[in-house]
């Protein structure tokens, strides 16, 4: 991913509009590119800070909130990957069980 692509994903990231594939690529780039991380941090601070002001919420450490958001995004991606692996395995096991049942029915007849 290029810096330009990552910069275009900053607002969709903040608004939670990225697909898992886009999110994964974005997070990988953000963790390796200091400039893009700083760009994300600036936008995140502005938009989260404004949202807190509008809601009348208490002041919070916005850097910590961004780090937590990034961590949760990584966990989300990891969780979906694990789910997909288990889903595929369950489908394979179901097909294997169905095959065994069909073979047993043929042998018995």
OpenMM code with the backbone's topology and positions (N, CA, C; nanometers):
from openmm import Vec3, app, unit

residues = "UNK UNK UNK UNK UNK UNK UNK UNK UNK UNK UNK UNK UNK UNK UNK UNK UNK UNK UNK UNK UNK UNK UNK UNK UNK UNK UNK UNK UNK UNK UNK UNK UNK UNK UNK UNK UNK UNK UNK UNK UNK UNK UNK UNK UNK UNK UNK UNK UNK UNK UNK UNK UNK UNK UNK UNK UNK UNK UNK UNK UNK UNK UNK UNK UNK UNK UNK UNK UNK UNK UNK UNK UNK UNK UNK UNK UNK UNK UNK UNK UNK UNK UNK UNK UNK UNK UNK UNK UNK UNK UNK UNK UNK UNK UNK UNK UNK UNK UNK UNK UNK UNK UNK UNK UNK UNK UNK UNK UNK".split()
positions = [
    Vec3(0.0842, -0.1180, 0.0000),
    Vec3(0.0000, 0.0000, 0.0000),
    Vec3(0.0881, 0.1234, 0.0000),
    Vec3(0.0503, 0.2201, -0.0786),
    Vec3(0.1251, 0.3453, -0.0842),
    Vec3(0.0723, 0.4413, 0.0227),
    Vec3(0.1505, 0.5435, 0.0492),
    Vec3(0.1076, 0.6452, 0.1459),
    Vec3(-0.0195, 0.7153, 0.0973),
    Vec3(-0.0282, 0.7405, -0.0305),
    Vec3(-0.1463, 0.8073, -0.0853),
    Vec3(-0.2718, 0.7223, -0.0615),
    Vec3(-0.2619, 0.5916, -0.0836),
    Vec3(-0.3758, 0.5028, -0.0596),
    Vec3(-0.4127, 0.5016, 0.0883),
    Vec3(-0.3114, 0.4973, 0.1741),
    Vec3(-0.3369, 0.4966, 0.3181),
    Vec3(-0.4035, 0.6271, 0.3623),
    Vec3(-0.3564, 0.7386, 0.3096),
    Vec3(-0.4150, 0.8679, 0.3450),
    Vec3(-0.5610, 0.8757, 0.3035),
    Vec3(-0.5963, 0.8124, 0.1921),
    Vec3(-0.7354, 0.8121, 0.1470),
    Vec3(-0.8235, 0.7230, 0.2339),
    Vec3(-0.7619, 0.6365, 0.3118),
    Vec3(-0.8384, 0.5458, 0.3984),
    Vec3(-0.8519, 0.5959, 0.5417),
    Vec3(-0.7909, 0.7080, 0.5719),
    Vec3(-0.7946, 0.7588, 0.7097),
    Vec3(-0.9382, 0.7843, 0.7554),
    Vec3(-1.0132, 0.8609, 0.6788),
    Vec3(-1.1514, 0.8904, 0.7201),
    Vec3(-1.2406, 0.7657, 0.7165),
    Vec3(-1.2309, 0.6818, 0.6127),
    Vec3(-1.3089, 0.5578, 0.6184),
    Vec3(-1.2718, 0.4713, 0.7394),
    Vec3(-1.1438, 0.4742, 0.7817),
    Vec3(-1.1059, 0.4005, 0.9031),
    Vec3(-1.1755, 0.4595, 1.0249),
    Vec3(-1.1674, 0.5901, 1.0381),
    Vec3(-1.2287, 0.6563, 1.1538),
    Vec3(-1.3788, 0.6298, 1.1568),
    Vec3(-1.4418, 0.6276, 1.0405),
    Vec3(-1.5862, 0.6045, 1.0320),
    Vec3(-1.6226, 0.4560, 1.0264),
    Vec3(-1.5226, 0.3687, 1.0416),
    Vec3(-1.5424, 0.2231, 1.0408),
    Vec3(-1.6103, 0.1749, 0.9127),
    Vec3(-1.5594, 0.2215, 0.7982),
    Vec3(-1.6174, 0.1898, 0.6680),
    Vec3(-1.5271, 0.0999, 0.5828),
    Vec3(-1.4155, 0.0526, 0.6372),
    Vec3(-1.3229, -0.0287, 0.5588),
    Vec3(-1.3623, -0.1762, 0.5636),
    Vec3(-1.3419, -0.2445, 0.4515),
    Vec3(-1.3610, -0.3894, 0.4500),
    Vec3(-1.2455, -0.4522, 0.5278),
    Vec3(-1.2583, -0.5807, 0.5589),
    Vec3(-1.1506, -0.6485, 0.6308),
    Vec3(-1.0197, -0.6447, 0.5533),
    Vec3(-1.0269, -0.6632, 0.4228),
    Vec3(-0.9064, -0.6622, 0.3398),
    Vec3(-0.8418, -0.5233, 0.3408),
    Vec3(-0.9238, -0.4191, 0.3239),
    Vec3(-0.8720, -0.2825, 0.3271),
    Vec3(-0.8154, -0.2497, 0.4646),
    Vec3(-0.8875, -0.2907, 0.5691),
    Vec3(-0.8451, -0.2626, 0.7061),
    Vec3(-0.7113, -0.3288, 0.7363),
    Vec3(-0.6955, -0.4523, 0.6934),
    Vec3(-0.5708, -0.5238, 0.7162),
    Vec3(-0.4538, -0.4538, 0.6479),
    Vec3(-0.4712, -0.4154, 0.5234),
    Vec3(-0.3653, -0.3450, 0.4498),
    Vec3(-0.3361, -0.2090, 0.5136),
    Vec3(-0.4414, -0.1392, 0.5544),
    Vec3(-0.4264, -0.0076, 0.6172),
    Vec3(-0.3477, -0.0190, 0.7475),
    Vec3(-0.3841, -0.1146, 0.8317),
    Vec3(-0.3154, -0.1304, 0.9599),
    Vec3(-0.1689, -0.1681, 0.9396),
    Vec3(-0.1423, -0.2557, 0.8437),
    Vec3(-0.0032, -0.2931, 0.8158),
    Vec3(0.0779, -0.1704, 0.7756),
    Vec3(0.0195, -0.0868, 0.6922),
    Vec3(0.0908, 0.0331, 0.6475),
    Vec3(0.1093, 0.1323, 0.7629),
    Vec3(0.0047, 0.1532, 0.8401),
    Vec3(0.0109, 0.2490, 0.9516),
    Vec3(0.1194, 0.2105, 1.0518),
    Vec3(0.1361, 0.0799, 1.0736),
    Vec3(0.2363, 0.0345, 1.1708),
    Vec3(0.3786, 0.0464, 1.1192),
    Vec3(0.3955, 0.0626, 0.9886),
    Vec3(0.5311, 0.0714, 0.9337),
    Vec3(0.5666, 0.2101, 0.8815),
    Vec3(0.4673, 0.2986, 0.8696),
    Vec3(0.4921, 0.4315, 0.8134),
    Vec3(0.4565, 0.5388, 0.9173),
    Vec3(0.5579, 0.6006, 0.9701),
    Vec3(0.5382, 0.7015, 1.0751),
    Vec3(0.4572, 0.8209, 1.0243),
    Vec3(0.4819, 0.8639, 0.9013),
    Vec3(0.4105, 0.9789, 0.8458),
    Vec3(0.2601, 0.9523, 0.8370),
    Vec3(0.2246, 0.8350, 0.7893),
    Vec3(0.0816, 0.8016, 0.7767),
    Vec3(0.0169, 0.7837, 0.9137),
    Vec3(0.0934, 0.7284, 1.0095),
    Vec3(0.0401, 0.7156, 1.1447),
    Vec3(0.0110, 0.8542, 1.2019),
    Vec3(0.1032, 0.9464, 1.1813),
    Vec3(0.0831, 1.0825, 1.2313),
    Vec3(-0.0375, 1.1488, 1.1647),
    Vec3(-0.0557, 1.1243, 1.0358),
    Vec3(-0.1718, 1.1769, 0.9639),
    Vec3(-0.3005, 1.1218, 1.0253),
    Vec3(-0.3023, 0.9905, 1.0500),
    Vec3(-0.4183, 0.9280, 1.1140),
    Vec3(-0.4411, 0.9875, 1.2515),
    Vec3(-0.3358, 1.0047, 1.3271),
    Vec3(-0.3479, 1.0573, 1.4631),
    Vec3(-0.4063, 1.1987, 1.4623),
    Vec3(-0.3651, 1.2807, 1.3670),
    Vec3(-0.4176, 1.4174, 1.3574),
    Vec3(-0.5683, 1.4147, 1.3308),
    Vec3(-0.6087, 1.3407, 1.2279),
    Vec3(-0.7513, 1.3336, 1.1945),
    Vec3(-0.8321, 1.2700, 1.3067),
    Vec3(-0.7789, 1.1633, 1.3657),
    Vec3(-0.8492, 1.0954, 1.4749),
    Vec3(-0.8678, 1.1905, 1.5928),
    Vec3(-0.7630, 1.2654, 1.6246),
    Vec3(-0.7694, 1.3604, 1.7361),
    Vec3(-0.8739, 1.4681, 1.7091),
    Vec3(-0.8750, 1.5205, 1.5877),
    Vec3(-0.9719, 1.6263, 1.5533),
    Vec3(-1.1148, 1.5738, 1.5619),
    Vec3(-1.1421, 1.4624, 1.4931),
    Vec3(-1.2794, 1.4128, 1.4865),
    Vec3(-1.3280, 1.3557, 1.6193),
    Vec3(-1.2422, 1.2863, 1.6901),
    Vec3(-1.2819, 1.2319, 1.8200),
    Vec3(-1.2968, 1.3443, 1.9218),
    Vec3(-1.2050, 1.4405, 1.9170),
    Vec3(-1.2142, 1.5550, 2.0081),
    Vec3(-1.3417, 1.6352, 1.9848),
    Vec3(-1.3762, 1.6591, 1.8586),
    Vec3(-1.5006, 1.7308, 1.8269),
    Vec3(-1.6232, 1.6522, 1.8742),
    Vec3(-1.6198, 1.5219, 1.8532),
    Vec3(-1.7326, 1.4386, 1.8975),
    Vec3(-1.7475, 1.4453, 2.0489),
    Vec3(-1.6366, 1.4463, 2.1215),
    Vec3(-1.6422, 1.4569, 2.2674),
    Vec3(-1.6996, 1.5916, 2.3099),
    Vec3(-1.6605, 1.6983, 2.2398),
    Vec3(-1.7130, 1.8306, 2.2733),
    Vec3(-1.8636, 1.8382, 2.2499),
    Vec3(-1.9095, 1.7815, 2.1374),
    Vec3(-2.0518, 1.7840, 2.1050),
    Vec3(-2.1335, 1.7035, 2.2054),
    Vec3(-2.0760, 1.5934, 2.2521),
    Vec3(-2.1473, 1.5081, 2.3462),
    Vec3(-2.1333, 1.5582, 2.4895),
    Vec3(-2.0446, 1.6527, 2.5098),
    Vec3(-2.0211, 1.7027, 2.6442),
    Vec3(-1.9474, 1.6020, 2.7306),
    Vec3(-1.8760, 1.5108, 2.6644),
    Vec3(-1.8013, 1.4078, 2.7361),
    Vec3(-1.6782, 1.4647, 2.8037),
    Vec3(-1.6211, 1.3822, 2.8888),
    Vec3(-1.5019, 1.4250, 2.9605),
    Vec3(-1.3791, 1.4151, 2.8711),
    Vec3(-1.2784, 1.4937, 2.9034),
    Vec3(-1.1533, 1.4882, 2.8281),
    Vec3(-1.0875, 1.3529, 2.8481),
    Vec3(-1.0433, 1.2942, 2.7379),
    Vec3(-0.9745, 1.1664, 2.7452),
    Vec3(-0.8453, 1.1769, 2.6665),
    Vec3(-0.7555, 1.0855, 2.6940),
    Vec3(-0.6296, 1.0795, 2.6224),
    Vec3(-0.6572, 1.0261, 2.4818),
    Vec3(-0.6581, 1.1149, 2.3832),
    Vec3(-0.6961, 1.0763, 2.2478),
    Vec3(-0.5932, 0.9843, 2.1834),
    Vec3(-0.4672, 0.9991, 2.2205),
    Vec3(-0.3645, 0.9083, 2.1687),
    Vec3(-0.3927, 0.7661, 2.2176),
    Vec3(-0.4277, 0.7532, 2.3433),
    Vec3(-0.4596, 0.6218, 2.4002),
    Vec3(-0.5836, 0.5639, 2.3326),
    Vec3(-0.6829, 0.6490, 2.3059),
    Vec3(-0.8043, 0.6026, 2.2375),
    Vec3(-0.7730, 0.5533, 2.0962),
    Vec3(-0.6826, 0.6221, 2.0262),
    Vec3(-0.6430, 0.5779, 1.8925),
    Vec3(-0.5721, 0.4431, 1.9003),
    Vec3(-0.4806, 0.4292, 1.9938),
    Vec3(-0.4098, 0.3018, 2.0089),
    Vec3(-0.5071, 0.1883, 2.0404),
    Vec3(-0.6047, 0.2164, 2.1227),
    Vec3(-0.7075, 0.1156, 2.1554),
    Vec3(-0.7906, 0.0818, 2.0320),
    Vec3(-0.8246, 0.1809, 1.9528),
    Vec3(-0.9000, 0.1590, 1.8302),
    Vec3(-0.8214, 0.0716, 1.7325),
    Vec3(-0.6926, 0.0989, 1.7182),
    Vec3(-0.6079, 0.0189, 1.6299),
    Vec3(-0.5974, -0.1250, 1.6804),
    Vec3(-0.5833, -0.1406, 1.8114),
    Vec3(-0.5737, -0.2750, 1.8697),
    Vec3(-0.7029, -0.3526, 1.8478),
    Vec3(-0.8162, -0.2869, 1.8690),
    Vec3(-0.9449, -0.3535, 1.8481),
    Vec3(-0.9668, -0.3894, 1.7015),
    Vec3(-0.9204, -0.3056, 1.6119),
    Vec3(-0.9308, -0.3354, 1.4688),
    Vec3(-0.8503, -0.4593, 1.4333),
    Vec3(-0.7310, -0.4703, 1.4916),
    Vec3(-0.6481, -0.5887, 1.4670),
    Vec3(-0.7145, -0.7139, 1.5219),
    Vec3(-0.7729, -0.7036, 1.6408),
    Vec3(-0.8437, -0.8178, 1.6991),
    Vec3(-0.9639, -0.8570, 1.6142),
    Vec3(-1.0324, -0.7603, 1.5596),
    Vec3(-1.1481, -0.7858, 1.4722),
    Vec3(-1.1051, -0.8660, 1.3501),
    Vec3(-0.9977, -0.8241, 1.2882),
    Vec3(-0.9481, -0.8943, 1.1692),
    Vec3(-0.9057, -1.0358, 1.2054),
    Vec3(-0.8305, -1.0494, 1.3142),
    Vec3(-0.7848, -1.1809, 1.3577),
    Vec3(-0.9028, -1.2721, 1.3896),
    Vec3(-1.0032, -1.2171, 1.4565),
    Vec3(-1.1212, -1.2959, 1.4911),
    Vec3(-1.1956, -1.3438, 1.3681),
    Vec3(-1.2089, -1.2591, 1.2698),
    Vec3(-1.2781, -1.2991, 1.1468),
    Vec3(-1.1987, -1.4035, 1.0692),
    Vec3(-1.0664, -1.3918, 1.0707),
    Vec3(-0.9838, -1.4927, 1.0030),
    Vec3(-1.0005, -1.6280, 1.0718),
    Vec3(-0.9977, -1.6285, 1.2033),
    Vec3(-1.0158, -1.7532, 1.2786),
    Vec3(-1.1541, -1.8106, 1.2516),
    Vec3(-1.2562, -1.7265, 1.2508),
    Vec3(-1.3916, -1.7721, 1.2210),
    Vec3(-1.3965, -1.8365, 1.0827),
    Vec3(-1.3349, -1.7723, 0.9839),
    Vec3(-1.3356, -1.8255, 0.8479),
    Vec3(-1.2671, -1.9618, 0.8404),
    Vec3(-1.1566, -1.9785, 0.9138),
    Vec3(-1.0875, -2.1077, 0.9154),
    Vec3(-1.1792, -2.2141, 0.9748),
    Vec3(-1.2421, -2.1843, 1.0887),
    Vec3(-1.3324, -2.2812, 1.1516),
    Vec3(-1.4527, -2.3105, 1.0627),
    Vec3(-1.4999, -2.2108, 0.9925),
    Vec3(-1.6134, -2.2303, 0.9021),
    Vec3(-1.5768, -2.3274, 0.7902),
    Vec3(-1.4603, -2.3055, 0.7292),
    Vec3(-1.4158, -2.3937, 0.6217),
    Vec3(-1.3944, -2.5358, 0.6752),
    Vec3(-1.3307, -2.5472, 0.7910),
    Vec3(-1.3093, -2.6799, 0.8502),
    Vec3(-1.4410, -2.7506, 0.8792),
    Vec3(-1.5395, -2.6774, 0.9295),
    Vec3(-1.6691, -2.7399, 0.9584),
    Vec3(-1.7366, -2.7855, 0.8299),
    Vec3(-1.7210, -2.7099, 0.7224),
    Vec3(-1.7779, -2.7505, 0.5942),
    Vec3(-1.7093, -2.8771, 0.5414),
    Vec3(-1.5788, -2.8833, 0.5563),
    Vec3(-1.5041, -3.0019, 0.5128),
    Vec3(-1.5470, -3.1241, 0.5933),
    Vec3(-1.5592, -3.1069, 0.7254),
    Vec3(-1.6022, -3.2178, 0.8102),
    Vec3(-1.7441, -3.2614, 0.7768),
    Vec3(-1.8310, -3.1673, 0.7480),
    Vec3(-1.9686, -3.2013, 0.7114),
    Vec3(-1.9707, -3.2795, 0.5806),
    Vec3(-1.8926, -3.2383, 0.4839),
    Vec3(-1.8864, -3.3094, 0.3561),
    Vec3(-1.8276, -3.4495, 0.3745),
    Vec3(-1.7263, -3.4608, 0.4600),
    Vec3(-1.6663, -3.5917, 0.4870),
    Vec3(-1.7680, -3.6838, 0.5535),
    Vec3(-1.8424, -3.6303, 0.6503),
    Vec3(-1.9446, -3.7108, 0.7178),
    Vec3(-2.0530, -3.7544, 0.6199),
    Vec3(-2.0942, -3.6652, 0.5348),
    Vec3(-2.1955, -3.6972, 0.4338),
    Vec3(-2.1440, -3.8047, 0.3375),
    Vec3(-2.0180, -3.7942, 0.2998),
    Vec3(-1.9573, -3.8943, 0.2124),
    Vec3(-1.9556, -4.0315, 0.2799),
    Vec3(-1.9185, -4.0349, 0.4060),
    Vec3(-1.9167, -4.1612, 0.4814),
    Vec3(-2.0566, -4.2209, 0.4886),
    Vec3(-2.1560, -4.1398, 0.5152),
    Vec3(-2.2937, -4.1881, 0.5234),
    Vec3(-2.3383, -4.2453, 0.3892),
    Vec3(-2.3088, -4.1760, 0.2820),
    Vec3(-2.3467, -4.2244, 0.1485),
    Vec3(-2.2774, -4.3566, 0.1169),
    Vec3(-2.1479, -4.3671, 0.1481),
    Vec3(-2.0736, -4.4900, 0.1239),
    Vec3(-2.1314, -4.6045, 0.2068),
    Vec3(-2.1649, -4.5776, 0.3312),
    Vec3(-2.2216, -4.6821, 0.4180),
    Vec3(-2.3564, -4.7279, 0.3644),
    Vec3(-2.4356, -4.6378, 0.3128),
    Vec3(-2.5651, -4.6735, 0.2560),
    Vec3(-2.5451, -4.7607, 0.1315),
    Vec3(-2.4469, -4.7290, 0.0502),
    Vec3(-2.4208, -4.8072, -0.0704),
    Vec3(-2.3724, -4.9479, -0.0336),
    Vec3(-2.2845, -4.9567, 0.0657),
    Vec3(-2.2296, -5.0853, 0.1083),
    Vec3(-2.3395, -5.1732, 0.1677),
    Vec3(-2.4281, -5.1162, 0.2446),
    Vec3(-2.5348, -5.1931, 0.3094),
    Vec3(-2.6340, -5.2461, 0.2050),
    Vec3(-2.6579, -5.1719, 0.1012),
    Vec3(-2.7533, -5.2140, -0.0015),
    Vec3(-2.6872, -5.3181, -0.0843),
] * unit.nanometer
topology = app.Topology()
chain = topology.addChain("A")
for resn in residues:
    res = topology.addResidue(resn, chain)
    for name in ("N", "CA", "C"):
        topology.addAtom(name, app.Element.getBySymbol(name[0]), res)
